[in-house]
Amino acid sequence: MNIILLEPEIPANTGNIGRTCVATNTKLHLIEPMGFRLSEKHLKRAGMDYWKSVDLAVYDNYQDFLEKNNNPKIYMATTKAVKSYTEVKYESDCYIMFGKESAGIPEEILLSNKENCIRIPMVGDIRSLNLGNSAAIILYEALRQNNFQGMNIEGDLHKHDWSEA
C-alpha cells in the first residue's frame, strides 16, 4: 500500500501518518512544498521512535511524483467526492492521496481523476476530519479488503494467555 501526502502542512499529522505506515508496512510519499522540515521535532514526536523506520519517498512536486511512479492509479480522498471510500475495490499495491490540511487536493487534479475520488461520509457542516484520522480510516479499509495481508491479526497478553478465558 502507498499513502501520498500532497503538500502537508502540519508536522504532527505527518508524524502520526508515518507511524501508521510503519504499523501497516505502507510506503509514505511526501510531495513538496511542505509546511515543515523533515528534521522538525513535532514530526518526530508524533512519529515517536517509529519515524526512522518509515519507508519514505519525497518529491519536488506532483508531476515529479507521477513521473517517478509511472503515473499510478491514485484514489484521491476529498470531501468533494461523490463516492464513499467503501465503494471502491482497493488493489494490494494501491495509492491513496490526501491533500494539504488547509485546502485539500486542488480541484484541477480532482477533475482529471473523478472516478477515483473518494470521501469519508460525515454529518452536518463539518469541513473535514483530521488528516491522520482520515488516512487511517481509508488505509485500514484498503487493508481489510486485502485480508490484512502480511499483518498480525492476533495479539498476545502480557501476563496471561487467552486460553485462560
C-alpha positions as CSV (number, residue, x, y, z in Angstrom):
1,M,0.0,0.0,0.0
2,N,1.0,3.6,-0.5
3,I,-0.1,6.8,1.2
4,I,0.6,10.1,-0.6
5,L,0.5,13.4,1.2
6,L,0.3,16.3,-1.2
7,E,1.9,19.4,0.3
8,P,1.3,18.5,4.0
9,E,1.4,21.5,6.4
10,I,1.3,20.1,9.9
11,P,4.2,18.0,11.1
12,A,2.3,16.2,13.8
13,N,-0.2,14.9,11.2
14,T,2.6,13.6,9.0
15,G,4.3,12.0,12.0
16,N,1.1,10.2,13.0
17,I,0.6,9.0,9.5
18,G,4.2,7.9,9.3
19,R,3.7,5.8,12.4
20,T,0.6,4.2,10.9
21,C,2.6,3.5,7.7
22,V,5.2,1.6,9.8
23,A,2.5,-0.4,11.5
24,T,0.9,-1.4,8.2
25,N,4.0,-1.8,6.0
26,T,2.8,1.1,3.9
27,K,5.1,3.4,1.9
28,L,4.7,7.1,2.6
29,H,5.1,9.6,-0.3
30,L,5.5,13.3,0.6
31,I,5.1,15.9,-2.1
32,E,6.7,19.3,-1.7
33,P,6.3,22.0,-0.8
34,M,5.7,21.0,2.8
35,G,4.9,23.4,5.7
36,F,7.8,21.9,7.8
37,R,11.2,20.3,7.6
38,L,11.6,16.5,8.0
39,S,14.0,17.2,10.9
40,E,11.3,19.1,12.9
41,K,10.8,17.8,16.4
42,H,7.0,17.8,16.2
43,L,7.2,15.4,13.3
44,K,9.5,13.1,15.1
45,R,7.5,13.4,18.4
46,A,4.3,12.4,16.7
47,G,6.0,9.5,14.9
48,M,7.7,8.5,18.1
49,D,10.7,6.2,17.6
50,Y,9.0,4.7,14.5
51,W,9.9,7.6,12.3
52,K,13.3,6.2,11.5
53,S,11.5,3.0,10.1
54,V,9.2,4.9,7.7
55,D,9.5,3.7,4.1
56,L,9.6,7.3,2.8
57,A,10.0,9.0,-0.6
58,V,9.9,12.8,-1.1
59,Y,9.2,14.5,-4.4
60,D,9.7,18.0,-5.7
61,N,6.1,18.4,-6.9
62,Y,3.1,16.4,-8.1
63,Q,4.5,15.9,-11.6
64,D,7.7,14.6,-10.2
65,F,5.7,12.0,-8.2
66,L,3.8,10.9,-11.2
67,E,6.9,10.6,-13.3
68,K,8.8,8.6,-10.7
69,N,5.9,6.2,-10.1
70,N,4.8,5.7,-13.7
71,N,1.5,7.6,-13.4
72,P,-0.1,5.2,-11.0
73,K,-3.8,4.9,-10.4
74,I,-4.5,7.1,-7.3
75,Y,-7.5,7.1,-5.0
76,M,-8.0,10.7,-4.0
77,A,-9.5,11.4,-0.7
78,T,-11.6,14.6,-0.7
79,T,-14.7,15.9,1.0
80,K,-15.8,17.0,-2.5
81,A,-16.2,13.4,-3.9
82,V,-19.5,11.8,-4.7
83,K,-18.3,8.2,-4.0
84,S,-17.7,6.8,-0.5
85,Y,-14.3,5.3,0.3
86,T,-16.1,2.0,0.9
87,E,-17.5,1.9,-2.7
88,V,-14.2,1.0,-4.3
89,K,-12.1,-2.1,-4.5
90,Y,-8.5,-1.3,-3.4
91,E,-5.6,-3.2,-5.0
92,S,-3.0,-4.6,-2.7
93,D,-0.4,-2.0,-4.0
94,C,-2.8,0.9,-4.4
95,Y,-2.0,4.6,-3.9
96,I,-4.2,6.8,-1.7
97,M,-3.6,10.5,-1.8
98,F,-4.6,13.2,0.7
99,G,-4.2,17.0,0.2
100,K,-2.8,19.6,2.4
101,E,-4.8,20.4,5.6
102,S,-5.9,23.9,4.7
103,A,-7.2,23.2,1.1
104,G,-7.2,19.5,0.2
105,I,-6.3,18.3,-3.3
106,P,-6.5,21.0,-5.9
107,E,-9.8,20.8,-7.9
108,E,-7.9,20.6,-11.2
109,I,-6.3,17.3,-10.1
110,L,-9.7,16.1,-8.8
111,L,-11.5,16.8,-12.1
112,S,-9.0,14.8,-14.0
113,N,-9.4,11.8,-11.7
114,K,-13.2,11.9,-11.0
115,E,-13.7,8.1,-11.0
116,N,-11.0,7.7,-8.3
117,C,-12.2,10.4,-5.9
118,I,-13.5,9.1,-2.6
119,R,-14.9,10.6,0.6
120,I,-15.5,9.7,4.2
121,P,-19.2,10.3,5.0
122,M,-19.8,12.9,7.7
123,V,-22.9,14.7,9.2
124,G,-23.6,18.4,9.2
125,D,-21.3,21.1,8.1
126,I,-18.0,19.6,9.3
127,R,-15.3,20.8,6.9
128,S,-13.2,17.6,7.3
129,L,-11.7,15.1,9.7
130,N,-8.1,15.3,11.0
131,L,-5.7,14.2,8.2
132,G,-4.2,11.4,10.4
133,N,-7.6,10.0,11.2
134,S,-8.7,10.2,7.5
135,A,-5.6,8.4,6.4
136,A,-6.1,5.6,8.9
137,I,-9.8,5.1,8.2
138,I,-9.2,4.7,4.4
139,L,-5.9,2.8,4.7
140,Y,-7.5,0.3,7.0
141,E,-10.4,-0.2,4.7
142,A,-8.0,-0.9,1.9
143,L,-6.1,-3.3,4.1
144,R,-9.3,-5.1,5.2
145,Q,-10.3,-5.6,1.6
146,N,-6.9,-7.3,1.1
147,N,-7.4,-9.5,4.2
148,F,-4.8,-7.6,6.2
149,Q,-2.1,-9.4,4.1
150,G,1.1,-9.9,6.0
151,M,-0.2,-8.3,9.2
152,N,-0.6,-9.7,12.7
153,I,-4.3,-10.3,13.3
154,E,-3.9,-11.8,16.8
155,G,-2.4,-10.2,19.9
156,D,-0.8,-11.7,23.0
157,L,-1.5,-10.7,26.5
158,H,1.5,-9.7,28.7
159,K,0.8,-11.5,31.9
160,H,-1.8,-14.0,30.9
161,D,-2.8,-16.3,28.0
162,W,-6.0,-16.1,26.1
163,S,-6.6,-19.8,26.8
164,E,-7.3,-18.8,30.4
165,A,-10.6,-17.2,29.4
